[in-house]
Each structure stands twice: as structure tokens, then as C-alpha cells.
Amino acid sequence: MNDVVLKLEGVEKRYNKGLAGEIHVLRGAELRLKAGEMVALVAPSGAGKSTLLHMAGLLDAPDAGAVEIGGQMLSGKSDRQRTKARRQDIGFVYQFHHLLPEFSALENIALPQMANGVAKGAASERGRALLETVGVAHRADHRPAELSGGEQQRVAFCRALANKPRILLADEPTGNLDPTTSDQVFDALMTLVRETGLAALVATHNMELAARMDRVVRLENGQLVDG
Ligand code: ADP
């Protein structure tokens, strides 16, 4: 497949640090992410990985440059239009799961679908199928606090994919797990990405996991270079 689903062009981002002055985090970052492709984003802490994911995910607007999703230029659009595109096309996963504590694993995956107009039965069915894919179906009715860290993170992946986004953005999704669990959770993530054919950009410090992805890009001096 050759469809570019996420395109960053000349993305610039500066932060004003008050008395400490200004820092220029992204200096013309370029990226093409294709459907079905899983790309590792590697850089030391503080280099700007989260900033880049925020730009890619339309959570924040670049100071200059463009972000295109599915061929549509979105970085210059209104908050409302960006929010709509984000809801439709982008799933996020963070280092910590951020699941809603008072709901079961299955409900955590069904609720975002219901908020998008999917009927409860269909939302639950898709939730179970996703949980099945990552091997957590037997824990569907448990609340997050009753799940292990690895199970919580696998549920968070399912939730991120609940509304069938085209792009998954993950910020150190296994960063909080021990090495064995991290491998298992990463396997689950890969299975989900492969089965759904989505494009994934995964920030990680773990070079072994990075090497298992289709390619690696490094963030160096505010630019993305093939790694
Ligand atoms: P990484 O994810 O690679 O650790 P970040 O994107 O979180 O890096 O941060 C890159 C740099 O930008 C850091 O120096 C950080 O302090 C700074 N930064 C990030 N977000 C903000 C913000 N909202 N305001 C000011 N500085 C920020």
C-alpha cells in the first residue's frame, strides 16, 4: 500500500520558557506515514517526541509548516475542525493507560464508540473482538484496578482503536512496564496494527522494540532523520 495517511511538512514549534527564553523544539520536521506502516520514533528524553506527536495528532498547532491527514491540510484549520478530524482519524496511547476507573475494561472501549453514535450492542461486540485480539477478553468485565499493568495497557490500545482511526499515535506505550510484559504488550500492539491496517507512529526508548517496527525515524536537532 502506498497511501500516505499522515504527512508533516516543515513543522516548526517553539516554546516560550519565560525568563529561561525560548526553545526551538521542532525545526522543519518532515514525515510521511503510510497505511499499514508501523514506525518507531526514537530520541532522547526532552528532544521533542511528545511535541511531535501532539502536532501529528492535531492537539496543538505548529508555528509553521503543515500537517495533512488523508491528504487534507488540517494544521491551519479551526479548533473545531481539528477536533473533528482527530476524533475520526486518530487514536492515542500514552505511557499510562488513563482508563476510566469506575468502568469495566469492555465499557472503556464501548463508551467512546457510543459517544460517536454506535449502538450499545454493536459497541460491546467490537469491544470484545478487540479484547480477544490482544488476549484480554477474559478480563472484559473487570475494572482497570483489577487488571495487571500489561492488561491495562492492552485495554488502552483497544480503546484507542475503538472508533477505527486511520492513525495510531503512541507515546512510550510500554515505558511503564517490565521487559517481559513490555514485549507481550508490544506483540499485542503489533497484532492490532497489522489486523486493522492502520498507520502507527510509536515513540519509544526501547531499541529492541524499535528494531521490530517497519522503520525507525530519529528526532535530531528538531528534524526527523531515517534511523
Ligand atoms: P520528549 O517527549 O522527547 O521527552 P517533549 O516534546 O516533551 O520531549 O519536550 C521537548 C522540549 O520542549 C522540552 O525541553 C520541554 O521542556 C519543552 N516543552 C514541551 N512542552 C512545553 C510547553 N507546553 N511549554 C514549554 N515548554 C515545553
Residues whose N, C-alpha, C, O or C-beta is under 5 A from the ligand:
A	BS01	ADP	Y15 N16 V25 P44 S45 G46 A47 G48 K49 S50 T51
